[in-house]
Amino acid sequence: MDNFAQAGTVESVACPFCGLLCDDLTVQRDSAGNLKVMENGCARAVTFFERPVAAPSPRIQGKPVALQEALAKAAEILGKARQPLLAGLGTEVFGMRAVMNLAESSRATLDHMNSNGFMRNIHVLQNSGWFTTTLSEVRNRVDLLVVVGTDISSVNPRFFEREIWNTETMFDQNTSQREIVYLGGRDLDTSAGVSPDGRQPDVFACDLDRIPEVVAALRALIIGKKLHASEIAGIATADLERLAQRLLAAKYAVVAWAAGPLAFPHAELTVQNITELVIAINKTTRAAGLPLGGSDGDTSANQVSAWISGYPMRNSYQRNYPDFDPYIYAADRQLQSGEADALFWVSTFNPERTPPAADVPTVVFGDAHMEFEKEPDVYIPVGTPGIDHKGIMFRSDNVVALPLQQLRSSSLPTLGEVLRAIEQALQPAVQ
Ligand code: SF4
């Protein structure tokens, strides 16, 4: 049994603060529960793990109240709402299961804070399917990595350290020989793509909103089309031709993207072009796509939603059965159109992900360090999974779920506990 009251060192800690879910951190705890990352944490992990212990009181209209009072007020708001919206949803598997139960009980609509990016991938998956790989496969097999529209490091800080420049592989590959190409985007920090022996990555930069042309041109070249233009979005066609040949010659090429940074209209079509060019390469050799990202539990939220309701985010129980519509049930649209008449916002990892301004009663289940420009009607601080309580979380590659440890004792309730209490308080009203 852990004695959280004592200072101690915890090894093999899984970090829930991005989709890599690195599980090799060493974290030291003092007797007050403050944490220090001793090994293997990136700057983001240090920031989040090393926040001082805090356990603020729940509040109603900014006034501290007992937890029971805050729960009763939240249940009252939910009971009165005709079209409640459960959004943010920054949580892990257990928390998300409680969210789904509450949504079903209250006929609520569900959307995640990262859905605008995540939906770009979901649209492609639903429309045409894709051929993607896992982080483990990348670590063991990749020989050519093409990164589209992101530097990866700003999304998943330890990606290159753990998956590309790893020193051990299952097949004795010399990982320092791996080739890295950045395609599209400007002002990317490509320093993580420099090999351990100092070899620079290839960088073909263009404006973000011209990535669609570049990716479409690369796909055309891979399937054997001839391009008459001498350059595409400022990138020489000859460079793209050489890149197409390198992709076709590689033994295990991986084309990676992060849907969030592809913030231009109809970016799902660019994701589709990436996945289709991967399929084309597989006619003669091996290649795979790699969608990256996965912060604030978005992968876990989509997984839990899919296995419980059959749909990813942007589904709704308004009709008393699961219903999916990526346009109608978008949280922004639900709030701006006035269709949602109460907002329940969840952010258990990141205090800066506060709810959008909304002219409806708002209840926040949030990190203990949250500060608001506009105080919500009810604020209930909850524990952070992987620090204050246990949990389970999916990695960004969707195939691996890892346990999150409890690292200290905490007086904060879990998200699941508060949502179940609200659901119980709601029962008489809906029966
Ligand atoms: S890369 Fe991501 S999962 Fe790994 S330590 Fe940093 S924030 Fe945590």
Boltz pocket constraint, residues with backbone or C-beta under 6 A from the ligand:
constraints:
  - pocket:
      binder: B
      contacts: [[A, 15], [A, 16], [A, 17], [A, 18], [A, 19], [A, 20], [A, 21], [A, 22], [A, 40], [A, 41], [A, 42], [A, 43], [A, 44], [A, 45], [A, 155], [A, 156], [A, 157], [A, 158], [A, 159]]
      max_distance: 6.0
